[in-house]
């Protein structure tokens, strides 16, 4: 197929959200693009089941940026170069990112690079891991409880002078009844829970950690700002995990008995088994 | 199909996110459930194209809560009753909500009601309209700019004594470089932009409004905290629209020339036309 626009001889880069883990939570558009891509560039937060669901003929490249001194690391410059080179070669490039591509996913930087190199691109939103919390029975907002939702990453030491986050302000939103979600905050959980308490947030404020939300191996623990570190250690929570702090957390306890989900709750319900004809990979890992 | 659990004779309620508007941004699971539902309960923020994509035999019920003295109004009690009655009658009930069901969607209240009545349910996350902003070229976070993302609704007068939101704290997160997204904030735009400026946020802080993000009729205007009210009026922005405030907004200007999307940018690209066999409704309105 050709179009009359002057970049028709080039490929295109799709920055695609892979969602939180369950392949059924890909968007219809993401599913179609994965099935159509010439090359798939995926990072370490992309669930394996989704990469494996690509057609066998699709070239898949792991560009995961693994932390640690011995981790293999694909630099951002290398990822940028790959996207541009392949698009210039005429390929449909799917740059797959865990969750949503522009929520702490560096999608913004990548679009700037592509635009700078005059490469056509498109951003396809995905279910951010933030939203996956809803599937565990914890609503992100609640008419009676939370009136705001704040999302930050937990990479940084809150007491660092040069911290880009205003923890005074974040603590105030939590104290006012807002929900706080911390992404990538397993290791520094003791630091930021302490930072919140020192800034006046009640130690009894409900808190939860969800590891691998919507994956088959999902684990959720609940507690309070004062107990969640112990709960994390007791359950052996490891990345990728999400921390939720606020009065919405106890809703899970109220609804858990009637919350069903294939894979995580051990309840198989007929609707979950309905196949989607024509979707390569069906629902691997979903049931 | 039967299961050995004691609620096998009952139906089930799925609280399903309909996404921001483009039917292609439904999740694979939402698509399948819509195609399978006995009854679909949808609200006023559910895009018409998605309701219309349901199989002809599916019963669809508009439970939209329309504001205003003359608007027909389905009360929450009535919605709750419908969900319970139909599930007890053995139906697969899809309660479709615009965006994500637990981000300002009252999904939490509805799960509590269902659990209280012992009705099996499941929450299927959707692309929140918050995330749809990414598709317009504005990343929600950016390594160089935004380190936090705060989401609130714009229904309330910020100067009301009993406002549930701590606008001092919200202003501080914006002043610290965070992104603020205001949902349902068309009418009160002058109020909360003034509230932010009075609390020390620079009038030059970039701002954007996106009406009907990802719909065919999408409109985006950009400006600053000081000019966005005028921009809203000039473009005639009406609900449903999203306000984005923060240093991420100008990224759109940098990348717009190479940002493509079927429907909104007038650029048809071959990949957008690939059908998904077996998905009822294909991609209505998407191209």
Interface residues (C-beta under 8 A of the other chain):
Chain A: X1 X3 X5 X12 X14 X17 X19 X20 X22 X23 X24 X25 X26 X27 X28 X29 X31 X32 X33 X35 X36 X92 X100 X101 X102 X103 X104 X105 X106 X107 X108 X109 X111 X112 X114 X115 X118 X119 X120 X121 X122 X123 X124 X125 X126 X127 X128 X131 X132 X133 X134 X135 X137 X138 X139 X140 X141 X142 X143 X144 X145 X147 X148 X149 X150 X151 X152 X153 X164 X165 X166 X168 X169 X170 X172 X173 X175 X176 X177 X178 X214 X248 X251 X254 X255 X256 X257 X258 X259 X260 X261 X267 X268 X269 X270 X271 X273 X274 X276 X277 X278 X279 X283 X286
Chain B: X1 X3 X5 X12 X14 X17 X19 X20 X22 X23 X24 X25 X26 X27 X28 X29 X31 X32 X33 X36 X92 X100 X101 X102 X103 X104 X105 X106 X107 X108 X109 X111 X112 X114 X115 X118 X119 X120 X121 X122 X123 X124 X125 X126 X127 X128 X131 X132 X133 X134 X135 X137 X138 X139 X140 X141 X142 X143 X144 X145 X147 X148 X149 X150 X151 X152 X153 X164 X165 X166 X168 X169 X170 X172 X173 X175 X176 X177 X178 X214 X248 X251 X254 X255 X256 X257 X258 X259 X260 X261 X267 X268 X269 X270 X271 X273 X274 X276 X277 X278 X279 X283 X286
